[in-house]
Amino acid sequence: MKNTIRPFLCFLQAILLLLASFSGRASEFKKKADRYAMAMTSETDFTFAPITAEKAAVSEAERQRCRSWYERHILSADAPAYDFTVGLRRFSRSLSDWEIAVGEESAEGEKQRGGKTTLVTLSHKNSGLTVTVEATIYEAFATCEWTLYFSNTGDRNSPVVKDLSAADCVLETGASDVYFSKGTLPAADDFELMKSPVSATKMVFNANGGRSASWLPYFNVSGKAGGVVTAVGWTGQWYASLRQTNGGVQFTAKQEELKGYLTPGETIRSPLVSLTFYDGDNAIKGFNTFRNWERACVYTESAYPLTTAGLANEFDRRTADDYIAQINAMPEEVCSEADFLWRDAGWYPIRSDWYDSVGTWKADPARFPDGLRPVAEAAEARGMELLLWFEPERCCKGTEVYEECKKHDGWLIEVGDDNRNMVNLANDGACAYLGELVANAVRDNKVGLYRQDFNFDPLKLWEKADKTLYGGRKGFEENHYVTNLYKYLDTLLAVNPGLIIDNCASGGKRLDLEMTRRSIPLWRSDYNCMTADGRLPADVLEATQSATYGLSFWLPLHGTGIGGNGEYLYRSAIVPCTQTSTGYKQVQNYMAENYYPLVYGARDLTAFHAMQFGTENEGAALVYKRAQTQQDTCHITLSGLDPEKEYQIYDYDRPKTPAVTTGRALMTEGLDLTVTDTPKAYILMYRMLTD
């Protein structure tokens, strides 16, 4: 039925997206209208055909397809994959206005791990404006990425730059579907994957209020002529659109609003864009190639599947001696599995609560006279490191950061709320000050995992600063702020080698490619937060299972936790980066490998829900039988195996009673799992038998 009225639905979708755009980019109406508009043409309950390990591997043809596209659209300006306007002239229509020079391709890994980088320089003949396209190809993963940097090398203001699209190109996939995911509001359906035919009218996705609330900036375009996974790296008000054309899918990605001249010596940048190419019509291959690229080339080398154990929450007011005694009394089985001890907000001097005291990044001297280093060293003696919470971009009135920023013009953006002032990272001085302050606090307190939170929408503050600090140039505050946010995080990593960064932002509201390059999200959704009276949502277990199912398409490393006890609860919270020490380390490690969704149950209490993680050699399937499921049998078909090999399969709880079958049988006939207990989280393990 939906297909027969599809043109009408696409028209309504376009109208609703247009109406939503007038409601304000941070409005609740826009968030809901965007979701409703996409639901008109989309489905969520769909399956992927099994794929063998051989077909899942990146082929030489895919590598050549990526290289060919990269050379035509990035290294050559004849058909550029990006576009922008300088003055009144569009770059793609006025190439004669520019001198174009292509640099030498670097050695692999010289600039980006696993990649070869080339700089393409565009010099404007009529001004001092220079555009540098920093592009990298990762041939092993049939992936390329690029970013544009605009610099005014002249002695006067440049012409106005506007309509800066980091990507403005056709993905040659033919008639296509697109897979995309909800962001986190938070709600029970956070990160749910959706599938829609690409419309002939423009399908628009963007951030809300400067954070990724409605959508994630990742898209898998799967067509009759092959597929492309696209990702956008911009930790601000990003924008992406897709439109079906005769040749494929027109893809656009940019900072949503940017218009203005550059002053002498000023530099701005575009979002980072990546494309991952794959052949065939099985989109799961694209998802896994993208995940494997992230794991091998994007994440910091220090990132890995990890386990944390709780030390203290934001309301805890105990002393260092109390914490050290707690650490010394922890059972060895907890310490042996936990990698980090989690001390959340509230470790600094407190006025009334943790929220109204943010901005003095020193341990409370009354509770921690020697800082948190003694606590970290006590944890280290038990085989763990310290995880410590910060929210550096917000500073409350009267705190150390607030008072320092008040001394300098342009270092602080105030909104009339004593607790929601923003350190203006767009200012290079403020960025350097904050980076040094926090990097030293991380080092002095011997922090192994730095947790960065961000608890407000910044867009209105950025727009305010455009008027007061940038003479009305639109989007310039955001551009400099986001650029310096990355510089700030890079400072922390440089000063503290081996540091891991946790990207929180009210739970999962800053998930994009640039943040993945520097961090992992250990708390992906605030839907898992307890209320003030200590309650959790009634469907939190099923929502957690569903969020793992959805977010795993895009990120190999992510985390969450659920308060409470019991096997079903613990197994519902099995994620690559978990907050409970429950003996599932091996399964966590598999979750950073390939991902295959098996049975879509969403949050339905009457349905099974299942997903598979691992390599062709070994892995696990998580099968959830919910509280109201009537049937006792779940049929699953595994994927990513070698059909010619034999595999040992067994119940995680009964490892000594394995069965043996072939990879071909597991991927074609599948198997029926009998699960009599309700609710129950069943873990099926598999391992290839060697000759």
C-alpha positions as CSV (number, residue, x, y, z in Angstrom):
1,M,0.0,0.0,0.0
2,K,2.8,2.4,0.9
3,N,4.4,1.9,-2.5
4,T,1.2,2.8,-4.4
5,I,0.9,6.1,-2.7
6,R,4.6,6.7,-2.4
7,P,4.7,9.9,-4.6
8,F,2.0,11.5,-2.5
9,L,3.9,10.5,0.7
10,C,7.1,12.0,-0.6
11,F,5.3,15.2,-1.4
12,L,3.9,15.3,2.1
13,Q,7.3,14.5,3.5
14,A,8.9,17.4,1.7
15,I,6.2,19.8,2.9
16,L,6.5,18.7,6.5
17,L,10.3,18.9,6.4
18,L,9.9,22.4,5.0
19,L,7.4,23.5,7.7
20,A,9.6,22.0,10.4
21,S,12.6,24.1,9.2
22,F,10.7,27.3,10.0
23,S,10.1,26.3,13.6
24,G,13.6,26.8,14.9
25,R,16.5,24.4,14.7
26,A,16.3,23.6,18.4
27,S,12.6,23.3,18.8
28,E,10.8,20.2,20.1
29,F,8.3,20.5,17.3
30,K,11.1,20.2,14.7
31,K,12.5,17.1,16.3
32,K,9.1,15.4,16.3
33,A,8.1,16.7,12.8
34,D,11.4,15.4,11.3
35,R,10.9,12.0,12.8
36,Y,7.3,11.9,11.6
37,A,8.2,13.0,8.1
38,M,10.8,10.2,7.6
39,A,8.4,7.6,9.0
40,M,6.0,8.3,6.1
41,T,8.3,6.5,3.6
42,S,10.4,4.3,6.0
43,E,10.3,0.9,7.6
44,T,12.1,-0.4,10.6
45,D,11.3,-4.2,10.5
46,F,13.5,-5.6,7.8
47,T,16.2,-8.2,7.4
48,F,19.5,-8.6,5.7
49,A,20.4,-11.7,3.7
50,P,23.2,-13.9,5.1
51,I,26.6,-13.2,3.6
52,T,29.7,-15.4,3.5
53,A,33.0,-14.3,5.0
54,E,34.5,-14.2,1.5
55,K,31.8,-11.9,0.1
56,A,31.9,-9.7,3.2
57,A,35.6,-9.0,2.6
58,V,36.7,-5.9,0.7
59,S,37.4,-6.9,-2.9
60,E,39.9,-5.5,-5.3
61,A,37.1,-4.3,-7.5
62,E,35.7,-2.2,-4.6
63,R,39.2,-0.8,-3.9
64,Q,39.5,0.2,-7.5
65,R,36.0,1.7,-7.5
66,C,37.0,3.9,-4.5
67,R,40.3,4.9,-6.1
68,S,38.7,5.8,-9.4
69,W,36.0,7.9,-7.7
70,Y,38.6,9.6,-5.5
71,E,40.8,10.5,-8.4
72,R,38.0,11.9,-10.5
73,H,36.2,13.9,-7.8
74,I,38.8,14.8,-5.2
75,L,42.2,14.8,-6.8
76,S,40.8,16.4,-10.0
77,A,38.7,19.5,-9.9
78,D,37.0,18.7,-13.2
79,A,34.0,17.2,-11.3
80,P,34.6,18.2,-7.7
81,A,32.8,16.3,-4.9
82,Y,32.4,19.6,-3.0
83,D,31.2,23.1,-3.9
84,F,31.0,26.6,-2.5
85,T,30.4,30.2,-3.6
86,V,33.0,33.0,-3.4
87,G,31.6,36.4,-4.1
88,L,28.8,35.7,-6.5
89,R,30.5,32.8,-8.4
90,R,30.0,29.1,-7.7
91,F,33.3,27.2,-7.7
92,S,32.1,24.4,-9.9
93,R,31.0,26.9,-12.6
94,S,34.0,29.1,-12.4
95,L,37.1,26.9,-12.3
96,S,39.0,29.4,-14.4
97,D,39.0,31.7,-11.4
98,W,41.2,29.3,-9.5
99,E,44.7,27.9,-9.8
100,I,44.7,24.3,-8.8
101,A,47.7,22.3,-7.6
102,V,47.7,18.7,-6.5
103,G,50.4,17.6,-4.0
104,E,52.2,14.3,-3.7
105,E,50.4,11.4,-2.1
106,S,51.9,10.7,1.3
107,A,53.2,7.4,2.5
108,E,50.5,5.2,4.2
109,G,50.0,6.3,7.8
110,E,52.0,9.5,7.6
111,K,49.0,11.7,8.3
112,Q,46.1,9.3,9.2
113,R,46.6,5.7,10.3
114,G,46.1,3.3,7.4
115,G,45.6,6.1,4.9
116,K,47.5,8.0,2.2
117,T,46.9,11.7,2.3
118,T,47.0,14.3,-0.5
119,L,46.6,18.1,-0.3
120,V,44.8,19.8,-3.2
121,T,45.3,23.6,-3.2
122,L,42.9,26.0,-4.8
123,S,44.1,29.6,-5.0
124,H,41.6,32.3,-5.9
125,K,43.1,34.5,-8.6
126,N,41.1,37.6,-7.6
127,S,41.8,37.6,-3.8
128,G,44.1,36.1,-1.2
129,L,41.7,33.3,-0.5
130,T,43.2,29.8,-0.6
131,V,41.3,26.5,-0.2
132,T,43.1,23.4,0.9
133,V,41.4,20.1,0.4
134,E,42.9,17.6,2.8
135,A,42.0,14.2,1.4
136,T,42.9,10.7,2.5
137,I,42.3,7.3,0.8
138,Y,42.2,4.1,2.8
139,E,42.5,1.5,0.1
140,A,42.3,-1.6,2.3
141,F,38.8,-0.5,3.3
142,A,37.6,1.1,0.0
143,T,37.1,4.3,1.9
144,C,38.1,8.0,1.3
145,E,37.6,11.2,3.3
146,W,38.2,14.9,2.9
147,T,37.9,18.3,4.6
148,L,38.1,21.8,3.1
149,Y,40.1,24.5,4.8
150,F,39.6,28.2,3.7
151,S,42.4,30.7,4.6
152,N,42.6,34.4,3.8
153,T,46.3,35.0,3.0
154,G,45.7,38.5,1.8
155,D,45.8,41.8,3.7
156,R,42.1,42.7,3.4
157,N,38.8,41.0,3.9
158,S,38.1,38.2,1.5
159,P,35.0,38.0,-0.7
160,V,32.0,36.5,1.0
161,V,32.1,32.7,1.3
162,K,28.7,30.9,1.4
163,D,26.9,27.7,0.4
164,L,29.9,25.7,1.5
165,S,29.1,22.1,0.9
166,A,31.8,19.6,2.0
167,A,30.0,17.1,-0.2
168,D,27.9,18.0,-3.2
169,C,28.1,15.0,-5.5
170,V,26.2,12.1,-7.1
171,L,26.8,8.7,-5.6
172,E,26.6,6.4,-8.6
173,T,24.4,3.7,-7.0
174,G,21.4,3.8,-9.3
175,A,17.9,3.5,-7.8
176,S,18.6,3.3,-4.1
177,D,17.4,2.8,-0.6
178,V,19.0,4.6,2.3
179,Y,19.5,3.3,5.8
180,F,19.7,5.9,8.5
181,S,19.3,6.0,12.3
182,K,17.5,8.1,14.8
183,G,19.6,9.9,17.3
184,T,18.7,10.2,21.0
185,L,16.0,12.4,22.4
186,P,16.2,10.4,24.8
187,A,13.5,7.9,24.1
188,A,12.9,4.1,24.0
189,D,13.5,4.1,20.2
190,D,16.9,5.8,20.4
191,F,19.2,4.8,17.5
192,E,16.6,2.8,15.7
193,L,17.6,2.0,12.1
194,M,15.2,3.1,9.4
195,K,15.1,2.2,5.7
196,S,13.5,4.2,3.0
197,P,13.7,4.4,-0.8
198,V,15.6,7.6,-1.7
199,S,13.0,10.1,-2.8
200,A,13.1,12.3,-5.9
201,T,12.3,15.2,-3.6
202,K,15.0,16.2,-1.2
203,M,15.3,14.2,2.1
204,V,16.7,16.5,4.7
205,F,18.5,15.5,7.9
206,N,20.2,17.8,10.4
207,A,21.2,18.4,14.0
208,N,18.9,20.1,16.5
209,G,20.2,23.0,18.4
210,G,23.8,22.1,17.6
211,R,23.6,18.5,18.8
212,S,22.6,15.2,17.1
213,A,19.2,14.7,18.7
214,S,16.9,13.6,15.9
215,W,19.4,11.8,13.6
216,L,22.9,10.4,13.5
217,P,25.1,11.8,10.7
218,Y,25.6,8.4,9.0
219,F,23.8,7.1,5.9
220,N,24.1,3.8,4.0
221,V,23.0,4.3,0.4
222,S,22.3,0.9,-1.1
223,G,21.5,0.7,-4.8
224,K,21.2,-1.5,-7.9
225,A,24.7,-0.4,-9.0
226,G,26.3,-0.8,-5.6
227,G,26.4,1.0,-2.3
228,V,28.2,3.8,-0.4
229,V,28.3,4.4,3.3
230,T,28.6,8.1,4.0
231,A,29.5,9.8,7.3
232,V,29.8,13.4,8.4
233,G,32.2,14.7,11.0
234,W,30.8,17.9,12.4
235,T,30.1,18.4,16.1
236,G,27.6,21.2,15.6
237,Q,24.7,22.1,13.4
238,W,25.4,19.6,10.6
239,Y,23.1,19.2,7.6
240,A,22.8,16.4,5.0
241,S,20.4,15.7,2.2
242,L,19.7,12.9,-0.3
243,R,17.8,13.0,-3.5
244,Q,17.3,10.3,-6.2
245,T,18.5,11.3,-9.7
246,N,18.8,9.4,-12.9
247,G,22.5,8.7,-12.3
248,G,22.2,7.8,-8.6
249,V,21.8,9.8,-5.4
250,Q,22.6,13.4,-5.0
251,F,24.4,13.8,-1.6
252,T,25.0,17.0,0.2
253,A,26.7,17.6,3.6
254,K,27.7,20.8,5.2
255,Q,27.5,23.1,8.3
256,E,23.9,24.1,7.9
257,E,24.5,27.9,7.9
258,L,27.8,29.6,7.0
259,K,28.1,33.0,5.2
260,G,30.6,35.7,5.6
261,Y,34.0,37.1,4.6
262,L,37.3,36.0,6.1
263,T,39.5,38.6,7.8
264,P,43.2,38.6,7.0
265,G,44.9,35.5,8.4
266,E,41.5,33.9,9.3
267,T,40.9,30.2,8.6
268,I,37.6,28.3,8.6
269,R,36.9,24.6,7.6
270,S,34.1,22.4,6.3
271,P,32.9,19.2,8.0
272,L,34.8,16.0,7.4
273,V,33.1,13.7,4.9
274,S,33.9,10.0,4.3
275,L,32.6,7.5,1.7
276,T,32.9,3.7,2.0
277,F,32.3,1.8,-1.3
278,Y,30.9,-1.7,-1.6
279,D,29.5,-3.8,-4.3
280,G,26.2,-5.8,-4.4
281,D,22.9,-5.0,-2.8
282,N,23.5,-6.4,0.7
283,A,23.9,-3.3,2.8
284,I,25.3,-5.2,5.7
285,K,28.5,-5.5,3.8
286,G,28.8,-1.7,3.7
287,F,28.0,-1.4,7.4
288,N,30.8,-3.9,8.4
289,T,33.4,-2.4,6.0
290,F,32.7,1.0,7.6
291,R,32.9,-0.4,11.1
292,N,36.2,-2.2,10.3
293,W,37.6,1.0,8.9
294,E,36.7,2.9,12.1
295,R,38.2,0.3,14.3
296,A,41.5,0.1,12.3
297,C,41.9,3.7,11.2
298,V,39.6,6.2,13.0
299,Y,39.5,5.4,16.7
300,T,42.6,6.4,18.8
301,E,44.9,3.4,19.2
302,S,44.2,3.5,22.9
303,A,40.5,2.7,22.5
304,Y,39.2,-0.9,23.1
305,P,36.2,-2.8,24.5
306,L,36.4,-2.0,28.2
307,T,34.7,-2.6,31.5
308,T,34.1,0.0,34.2
309,A,33.1,-0.4,37.8
310,G,31.3,2.3,39.8
311,L,33.3,4.3,42.4
312,A,31.0,7.2,43.1
313,N,28.1,9.1,41.4
314,E,27.5,12.8,41.2
315,F,25.7,12.9,44.6
316,D,28.5,11.1,46.5
317,R,30.3,13.3,49.1
318,R,32.7,10.8,50.7
319,T,36.4,11.4,51.1
320,A,39.6,10.0,49.5
321,D,40.1,7.7,52.5
322,D,36.6,6.4,52.0
323,Y,37.2,5.7,48.3
324,I,40.6,4.0,49.1
325,A,38.9,1.8,51.7
326,Q,36.2,0.9,49.1
327,I,38.8,0.0,46.5
328,N,40.8,-2.1,48.9
329,A,37.7,-4.0,49.8
330,M,36.5,-4.7,46.3
331,P,36.3,-8.5,45.4
332,E,39.2,-9.7,43.2
333,E,36.8,-11.0,40.6
334,V,35.5,-7.4,40.1
335,C,39.0,-5.9,40.0
336,S,40.3,-8.5,37.6
337,E,37.6,-7.7,35.0
338,A,37.2,-3.9,35.5
339,D,39.5,-1.7,33.5
340,F,38.4,1.6,35.1
341,L,36.8,2.9,38.3
342,W,34.1,5.5,37.5
343,R,34.0,8.7,39.6
344,D,31.3,10.9,38.1
345,A,30.5,14.6,38.6
346,G,30.8,16.3,42.0
347,W,34.5,15.7,42.9
348,Y,35.3,19.4,42.8
349,P,34.2,22.0,45.4
350,I,30.5,21.9,45.8
351,R,28.1,24.7,46.6
352,S,24.7,23.0,46.7
353,D,24.9,20.3,44.1
354,W,27.1,19.0,41.2
355,Y,25.3,21.0,38.5
356,D,25.7,24.5,40.0
357,S,29.4,24.1,40.8
358,V,30.9,23.2,37.4
359,G,34.0,25.2,36.4
360,T,36.6,24.7,39.1
361,W,38.6,21.7,37.9
362,K,40.4,21.0,41.1
363,A,39.5,18.2,43.6
364,D,37.6,19.5,46.6
365,P,40.4,20.1,49.1
366,A,38.2,19.3,52.1
367,R,37.5,15.8,50.8
368,F,40.7,15.3,48.7
369,P,43.5,17.2,50.3
370,D,46.1,15.6,48.0
371,G,43.8,15.5,44.9
372,L,42.5,12.3,43.4
373,R,46.0,10.9,42.7
374,P,46.0,8.7,45.9
375,V,42.6,7.3,44.8
376,A,43.9,6.6,41.3
377,E,47.0,4.9,42.7
378,A,44.8,2.7,45.0
379,A,42.9,1.7,41.9
380,E,46.1,1.1,40.0
381,A,47.3,-1.3,42.8
382,R,44.2,-3.4,42.1
383,G,44.7,-3.4,38.3
384,M,42.4,-0.5,37.4
385,E,42.6,3.1,36.3
386,L,40.6,6.2,37.3
387,L,37.7,7.5,35.1
388,L,36.9,11.1,35.9
389,W,34.0,13.3,34.8
390,F,34.4,16.9,33.4
391,E,32.1,19.3,31.7
392,P,34.7,21.9,30.6
393,E,32.6,24.0,28.1
394,R,30.1,25.1,30.8
395,C,31.1,27.2,33.8
396,C,29.0,28.4,36.7
397,K,29.2,31.9,38.0
398,G,31.9,32.3,40.6
399,T,34.0,29.2,39.6
400,E,37.6,29.4,38.7
401,V,37.1,29.1,35.0
402,Y,34.3,31.6,35.0
403,E,36.3,34.2,36.9
404,E,39.3,33.8,34.6
405,C,37.2,34.0,31.4
406,K,35.5,37.2,32.7
407,K,38.9,38.9,32.6
408,H,39.3,38.5,28.8
409,D,37.1,39.9,26.1
410,G,35.4,37.2,24.0
411,W,36.3,34.3,26.3
412,L,32.8,33.8,27.8
413,I,29.3,33.7,26.4
414,E,26.7,34.4,29.1
415,V,22.9,33.8,28.8
416,G,21.5,35.2,32.0
417,D,21.7,31.8,33.7
418,D,24.4,31.6,36.4
419,N,24.8,27.9,35.7
420,R,24.9,27.8,31.9
421,N,27.7,30.1,30.8
422,M,29.7,28.8,27.9
423,V,33.5,29.0,27.6
424,N,34.0,30.4,24.2
425,L,36.3,27.8,22.6
426,A,36.1,29.7,19.3
427,N,38.5,32.2,21.0
428,D,42.0,30.8,20.6
429,G,43.1,32.2,23.9
430,A,40.2,30.6,25.8
431,C,40.8,27.3,24.0
432,A,44.5,27.3,24.9
433,Y,43.7,28.2,28.5
434,L,41.1,25.5,29.0
435,G,43.1,22.9,27.2
436,E,46.2,23.5,29.4
437,L,44.1,23.6,32.6
438,V,42.2,20.4,32.0
439,A,45.1,18.5,30.5
440,N,47.1,19.2,33.6
441,A,44.2,18.2,35.9
442,V,43.9,14.9,34.0
443,R,47.7,14.3,34.4
444,D,47.9,15.5,38.0
445,N,45.0,13.3,39.1
446,K,46.4,10.4,37.2
447,V,43.2,9.9,35.1
448,G,43.2,7.1,32.6
449,L,39.8,7.8,31.1
450,Y,38.6,11.4,30.7
451,R,34.8,11.7,30.6
452,Q,33.5,14.8,28.8
453,D,29.9,15.8,29.2
454,F,28.0,18.7,27.5
455,N,24.6,19.4,28.9
456,F,23.0,22.1,26.8
457,D,22.3,23.0,23.2
458,P,24.9,25.5,22.0
459,L,23.3,26.8,18.7
460,K,21.5,29.8,20.2
461,L,24.7,30.9,22.0
462,W,26.7,30.5,18.8
463,E,24.2,32.6,16.9
464,K,24.4,35.2,19.7
465,A,28.2,35.3,19.4
466,D,27.9,35.7,15.6
467,K,26.3,39.1,16.2
468,T,28.4,40.3,19.1
469,L,31.8,38.9,18.1
470,Y,31.8,38.3,14.3
471,G,29.9,41.3,13.0
472,G,26.9,39.3,11.9
473,R,28.8,36.8,9.9
474,K,26.6,33.7,10.0
475,G,28.0,30.4,11.4
476,F,31.5,31.8,12.1
477,E,31.3,31.4,15.8
478,E,30.1,27.8,15.4
479,N,32.9,27.1,12.8
480,H,35.7,28.4,15.0
481,Y,34.2,26.8,18.1
482,V,33.9,23.3,16.6
483,T,37.4,23.5,15.1
484,N,38.8,24.5,18.4
485,L,36.9,21.8,20.2
486,Y,38.9,19.3,18.2
487,K,42.1,21.2,19.0
488,Y,41.2,21.1,22.7
489,L,40.6,17.3,22.7
490,D,43.8,16.8,20.7
491,T,45.7,18.7,23.4
492,L,44.4,16.4,26.1
493,L,45.5,13.4,24.1
494,A,48.9,14.9,23.4
495,V,49.6,15.8,27.0
496,N,48.3,12.5,28.3
497,P,49.6,9.7,25.9
498,G,47.3,6.7,26.0
499,L,44.3,8.6,27.4
500,I,40.9,7.4,26.4
501,I,38.1,10.1,26.0
502,D,34.5,9.3,26.8
503,N,32.1,11.4,24.7
504,C,28.9,11.9,26.7
505,A,26.9,15.1,25.8
506,S,23.7,14.4,27.8
507,G,24.1,10.8,26.5
508,G,24.9,10.3,22.8
509,K,24.2,13.8,21.4
510,R,27.6,14.3,19.9
511,L,28.1,11.1,17.8
512,D,29.9,12.0,14.6
513,L,33.0,11.0,12.6
514,E,35.3,13.7,14.1
515,M,34.4,12.8,17.6
516,T,34.9,9.1,16.8
517,R,38.4,10.0,15.8
518,R,39.0,11.1,19.4
519,S,36.6,9.4,21.7
520,I,34.1,6.6,22.5
521,P,30.6,7.1,24.0
522,L,30.3,5.2,27.3
523,W,26.8,6.6,28.1
524,R,25.0,6.6,24.8
525,S,21.5,7.6,26.0
526,D,20.0,9.2,29.1
527,Y,17.0,6.9,28.7
528,N,18.9,4.6,31.0
529,C,19.1,7.2,33.7
530,M,17.2,6.7,37.0
531,T,14.7,9.3,38.0
532,A,15.1,11.3,41.3
533,D,13.1,8.6,43.1
534,G,15.4,5.9,41.8
535,R,13.2,4.4,39.1
536,L,14.0,3.3,35.6
537,P,11.6,3.3,32.6
538,A,9.5,0.1,32.6
539,D,10.9,-0.9,29.2
540,V,14.5,0.0,29.8
541,L,15.8,-3.5,29.3
542,E,14.2,-3.9,25.9
543,A,15.1,-0.3,25.0
544,T,18.7,-1.1,25.9
545,Q,18.7,-4.3,23.7
546,S,17.2,-2.3,20.8
547,A,19.7,0.6,21.2
548,T,22.6,-1.9,21.0
549,Y,20.9,-3.4,17.8
550,G,20.6,0.1,16.2
551,L,23.9,1.8,17.2
552,S,26.0,-1.2,16.3
553,F,25.4,-0.6,12.6
554,W,27.6,2.5,12.9
555,L,29.9,2.2,15.9
556,P,32.0,-0.8,17.0
557,L,32.6,0.8,20.4
558,H,29.8,2.2,22.6
559,G,28.6,1.7,26.2
560,T,25.8,1.9,28.6
561,G,24.6,0.5,32.0
562,I,21.4,-0.4,33.8
563,G,20.8,-0.1,37.5
564,G,19.7,-3.3,39.2
565,N,20.5,-7.0,39.4
566,G,19.8,-10.3,37.7
567,E,21.1,-12.3,34.7
568,Y,18.5,-11.0,32.2
569,L,19.4,-7.4,33.2
570,Y,23.1,-8.0,33.1
571,R,22.9,-9.6,29.7
572,S,20.6,-6.9,28.3
573,A,23.5,-4.5,29.1
574,I,26.2,-6.5,27.3
575,V,27.8,-3.9,25.1
576,P,31.4,-3.4,23.9
577,C,32.0,-0.9,26.7
578,T,30.0,-2.0,29.7
579,Q,29.6,-0.6,33.2
580,T,29.2,-3.9,35.0
581,S,31.7,-6.6,35.7
582,T,29.6,-9.7,34.9
583,G,32.0,-12.1,33.2
584,Y,31.2,-11.4,29.5
585,K,34.5,-10.0,28.5
586,Q,34.9,-12.4,25.6
587,V,31.5,-11.4,24.2
588,Q,32.4,-7.7,24.5
589,N,35.5,-8.3,22.4
590,Y,33.4,-10.0,19.7
591,M,31.1,-7.0,19.6
592,A,33.9,-4.8,18.3
593,E,34.2,-7.1,15.3
594,N,31.6,-7.7,12.5
595,Y,28.0,-7.2,13.2
596,Y,25.0,-9.0,11.8
597,P,21.4,-8.2,12.9
598,L,19.4,-11.5,13.1
599,V,15.9,-10.9,14.5
600,Y,14.3,-7.5,14.9
601,G,12.2,-7.3,18.0
602,A,12.5,-3.6,18.7
603,R,10.9,-3.1,22.1
604,D,8.1,-5.6,21.7
605,L,7.7,-7.6,24.9
606,T,6.1,-10.4,23.0
607,A,9.0,-10.9,20.5
608,F,12.4,-12.4,20.3
609,H,15.3,-10.1,19.5
610,A,18.7,-11.3,18.3
611,M,22.0,-10.1,16.9
612,Q,25.4,-11.6,16.0
613,F,28.9,-10.3,16.6
614,G,32.3,-11.7,15.7
615,T,34.6,-12.9,12.9
616,E,34.4,-15.8,10.5
617,N,36.5,-17.8,13.1
618,E,34.5,-17.2,16.3
619,G,31.8,-15.1,17.8
620,A,28.5,-14.9,19.6
621,A,24.8,-14.4,19.0
622,L,22.7,-12.6,21.7
623,V,19.2,-13.9,21.7
624,Y,16.6,-12.2,24.0
625,K,13.3,-13.7,24.9
626,R,11.1,-11.0,26.3
627,A,8.8,-11.1,29.3
628,Q,5.6,-11.8,27.3
629,T,7.0,-14.0,24.5
630,Q,4.7,-17.0,24.1
631,Q,6.8,-19.2,21.8
632,D,9.8,-21.1,23.0
633,T,11.7,-21.4,19.7
634,C,13.7,-18.7,17.9
635,H,15.0,-19.4,14.4
636,I,18.3,-17.7,13.6
637,T,20.5,-17.7,10.5
638,L,24.1,-16.8,11.1
639,S,26.3,-14.8,8.7
640,G,29.9,-14.0,7.9
641,L,31.1,-17.6,8.1
642,D,33.1,-19.9,5.8
643,P,30.6,-22.3,4.2
644,E,33.3,-25.0,3.7
645,K,34.4,-25.1,7.3
646,E,32.9,-26.9,10.3
647,Y,31.8,-24.9,13.4
648,Q,31.4,-25.9,17.0
649,I,28.3,-24.2,18.5
650,Y,27.2,-24.2,22.1
651,D,25.2,-22.5,24.8
652,Y,27.3,-20.0,26.7
653,D,26.0,-21.6,29.9
654,R,26.8,-25.1,28.8
655,P,30.2,-25.0,27.0
656,K,30.8,-28.7,27.5
657,T,27.9,-29.8,25.3
658,P,28.8,-28.4,21.8
659,A,27.3,-29.4,18.5
660,V,29.1,-29.5,15.2
661,T,27.8,-28.3,11.9
662,T,29.0,-26.5,8.8
663,G,29.1,-22.8,8.1
664,R,27.0,-23.5,5.0
665,A,24.2,-25.0,7.2
666,L,24.4,-22.2,9.7
667,M,24.0,-19.6,6.9
668,T,21.3,-21.4,4.8
669,E,19.3,-23.7,7.0
670,G,20.0,-21.8,10.2
671,L,19.0,-23.3,13.5
672,D,16.2,-23.3,16.0
673,L,17.0,-22.3,19.5
674,T,14.8,-23.6,22.3
675,V,14.5,-21.1,25.1
676,T,12.0,-22.2,27.8
677,D,12.7,-19.6,30.5
678,T,11.0,-16.3,30.3
679,P,12.5,-13.7,30.2
680,K,15.8,-15.1,29.1
681,A,19.0,-13.8,27.5
682,Y,20.5,-16.8,25.6
683,I,24.1,-16.5,24.3
684,L,25.0,-18.8,21.4
685,M,28.8,-19.2,20.9
686,Y,30.4,-20.4,17.7
687,R,34.0,-21.4,16.8
688,M,35.5,-22.7,13.6
689,L,37.1,-26.1,13.9
690,T,40.7,-26.1,12.7
691,D,42.2,-29.0,10.7
